[in-house]
Amino acid sequence: MIRHLVLCSALLMGARAAAQEAAAPAGSSASPSSAQPAAPADSIASIVNTEFPAYDANNDGQLDKSEFARWMVALKDQEMKSTGKALTPAEVTAWADGAFSTADADKSVSVSKPELITYLSGGTA
């Protein structure tokens, strides 16, 4: 579900950018390639690159389990607010633990930016 929320957010940002390009005056200097919305994986990568430092508390370029969980719980909270669904704290913790295990593809007990991008992209980055 978090991947779905992030993907939808990325697609929304791309749609907004496309709408802004479509609304640009006819003689504008925008290049044809800039009118194309970013690919979802690119949008997710942009979000990860922007937000990663806020969650990487020790600034080591990796998210340990607690850093990762803090980010995923924030995303899950947003998802639950937008859908009206609720989970108990224990269910959210169990979900975050499972997400960490899945995202930590190399089993290094930390999640790198590329691993996080791949995870949030549904394994298609």
Protein Blocks (a to p, Z undefined) as FASTA:
>chain_A
ZZmmmmmmmmmmmmmmmmmmmmpcfkbcbdfklmpccdfklmmmmmmmmmmmmmmmnono
pacfklmmmmmmmmmmmmmmmnopacdfklmmmmmmmmmmmmmmnonopacfklmmmmmn
nopZZ
